[in-house]
Amino acid sequence: MGRLDNKVAIVSGAGSIAEGWSNGKATAVVLAREGASVFAVDRNPEAAEETRAIIEGEGGRATAYTADVTSAAEVNAMAAECLKVYGRIDILFNNVGLQVLGGPLELAEEDWDRLMTVNVKSMYLTCRAVIPAMLDQGGGSIVNNASVAGHRYTYNNVGYSASKGAVRQLTQNIGVQYASKGIRCNAVLAGYMATPRITDRLKRANPDDWEEVLNRRLDQVPAGRFGTGWDVAHAVAFLASDEAAFITGTDIVIDGGQSASAAGNAWGG
């Protein structure tokens, strides 16, 4: 506790689309527990407010803010408001993303464009908005939520995989460019997760056999369980802390051994 005392963190996608703990919601709470003041951003004001209420209910400090992070104007206003409220920006966790399944013959052009806008452009915009403040302060930590799908084949999701590969290169470029300025940029690569968004998507896509699909996925995870928002949150907290002061331009894989296992090469649905 206290690893992030006196730091200010922006968490985009800080709410949850359904009951439970999303990556963003869990991370916002963990960062607050570690002492950070959290600027909880979500396009759904009720979701952002729920996260704020949880943090303040635990004695932490948080502000709920509504923004669409694919809009440059809204992102710039978000950064300006965080600076107005807290006076600095030490941490940015980029957590907004979506997934559309299919290969190049199945994926519609408009879905490809939407994936690139939400999953990649949003992170470019938020990084661009907070880096000047971090430069003025003499440093900061950016963590981007990528995926093992941007590292290796998982299943048929070419647009999502390409977008997450782009996030990894965005991360590496920023990490290297600003290393000498005290700004670190890293990515977390989650594997098969049991967050509300993933479970909801699988239920909608496979209404008759979604539990079977889940079991096929679980067979590929050596750890024997799915990842949770808390697994991501603790990795982000580490990367945001001074304990990771010499870590930049790289990834932390959070997948229970899936990427390293031969079982992880099987189709996952």
N, C-alpha and C positions, 0 to 999 in steps of 0.2 A: 504494500500500500504506500502511496505517496510518491511513486516514481515520476509522476507527471505534475507535481505541485507547481502552481503558478503558471501553468501552461494553458493555452487556449486551443481547442480542437474544433474544427469544422468536420462534421460527419454528414455526407450527402447520402440520401436514401436511409435516413435514420429511423424511419418507421417500419411497420410491417403490414403486408397486405392482408394478413389473416391473424388469428390468434396464435400466439407463440413467439419465439425469439428468432427474428431475422438476423443476418450478419450485421446490418447497420444498427439495429436496435440494441443487440447485445454489445457491440463495440462501443456505442455511445455510453452505455451504462458502465462498462469496464473502464473506459477512459476517465469517467467521472469518479469512479471508485479509487482510481489511482491519483486523483487530485486535480484533474484538468477541469476547466470550465468548458462546457460543451455547447456548441452552436449546432443544434439538431435541425437539419434541413431535409424536407421531404415535399414532394408536390402535393401530397395529401395533408392538409393542415391538421386533421384529427390525429393522424398517425404521428406527426411530429410532436403534437401536444401530449400524446400518451407517453412518448419517450421522455419528454421534459418532466412530466409529472412523476414518473418513476424515479428519475434522477433526484429531483428535489425532495421526493418522499424519503429518499435514503440520506438526505442531508447534503447532497451535492448541489452544484450550480449549473444551470442550463437555460438556454433560450430556444424556443421553437420558432422556426422560420419556414415559410412556404416559398418554394422556387422550383422552376423547371430548369434543370441544369443543362438542357440542350439549347437554351437561349442565352446568348452572350450578354444581353442587357440585364436579364435576371441574375445571371452569375455575377456580373460586376456589382450589381446592387447588393447581392448576398455578401460578398467580401467587404463592401463598404459598410454594411450594417454590422457585421461582426466586429470590424475595427471601431465602429462608433460605440458599440456596447462594451467591448472588452479591451480595446486599445491595442491588440496585437493578434497575430495568427501564427501559432507555433506548429500546429499539426493539421493536415488535411487527409481525411480518409475518403477516397473516391469509391463509392459503393453502389452507384446506380447502374443497372444493367437489365437486359432482357434477353430471352432466347427464343428463336424460331427454328424448328427442325427442318431438315431436308438438305439434299445435295444440290449441285448447280442446276439440275434439271427440274427439281421440285420447288426450290426456293424462288418465290416471286421477286422481281426486281425491287418493288417497293419495300419488301421485307428486308432485302439486303441493305438498302439505303437506311432503313429505320435502325437496323442493328448497328451500322457504322455511326449513325448519329447519336444514338443513346449510349452505346458501349464505348465509343472512342472519342467522338467530338466532345461529349460532355466532360471527359477527363482532361482533354486539351484545354477547354475553356476554363475549368476550375483551377488547373495548374497555372494557366496564364494570369488568372485573377489574383492568386495568392502569392505568387513568387515575388512581386515587387515589395510586398510587406515583409516577407521573410528576408529579402536582401537588406532592407532597411534595419531589421533587427539583428542581422548577422547570422541568420540560420533558421532552420526549420526542418520538419520531416513530412514528406508526402508518402502516403501508402495507397496504391491502386489495387482494386480488387480485380484480378484477372481470373484465370481458371486453368486447371490441368489441360483443358481442351485447347488452350493456346500453346501448349507444350508438346502434345502428342494426340494421336487419334483416340477418341473415346467412343463416339458413335456418330451417326449421320447428321451432322449439324455444321455444314461448311461455313455458313455466314457467321455463326456464333464463334466458331473456332478461329476464323480469320480475324474477327474483331478482337478476340482476346489475345491473339498473337500480336496484333497491332498495339494493344495496351502494354504488352511486355516490352516492345521496342520504344514506345513512348516513355516508359519508365526508365529504361536503360539510358536513353539519350539525355533525359533530364538529369538523371543521377550523375552522369559523367560531366555534363556541361557545368553543373552548379556545385560539384564536389568541393572545389576550392573556395566557394562562397559560404560553406557551412550548411548548404541545403542538401538533404539526403532524399532520395526517391527510390522506393522499393515496391515490390508487388507481392501480394499473397495469392497463391494458386490453390484454390480449393478443389477437391475431388467430389465424390458423391456425397451430397449433403441432405440433411433432413430438415431444412428450413421451411417455413410456411410457403414461400413462393414455389420451391421445387415440388413439394408434396401436392400443392394445389394444381400445378401444371400437369403432373403425372396423373392425377385423378381425372382432370378434364380430358386429357389425351387418351386415356385408357380406362374409361368408366367401368368396363366389365371385368378387367383383369389387372387393375393397377397394383394390387398387392403382389401378384405374380411378377410384374415388372420390377417392383421394389426388391423382391427376393433375388431376381437375376442380377440386379445391380449389386446387392449385398454380397453375392458370391465372388465378386471381383475385388473385394476389400479385405486384405489380410487381417486388418485389425478386428474384423468381425462386427463392426457397427458403422453407421453413417456418421459423417461429421455434423457438427452443430454450429450454430452461430457463435457459441462460446469458444469453440476451437479457433475460429477466425479471429474473434475479439482479442484473445490473449496473444496471438501472434502479432496483431496490429499494435497492441499496447507495447510489446517488446520493441518493435521497429520504431515506434514513436518515441521511445525513451532514450536516455543517454547511454543506456547499456548497449545500444546498437550504434554507437557513435562512429564506428569504423565500417559500417555496412551501408552500401549504396549501390544503386544500379543493378540490383539482383532480385531473386525470388526466394520466397519461402513456400515450399509445397506442403499443403495440408490435406493429405488424402489417405491416411491410414496404411500407407505402403502400396497403394494401387499402382502408381506409376512404375514402381520398382519390381512389380510382380508379373509373372507370366500370365496369371489369371486376369490381370487388368487389361490384357489385349483382347479379351472376349467382348462380344457386342453387349452393350448395356441397356439399350432401349431408352 
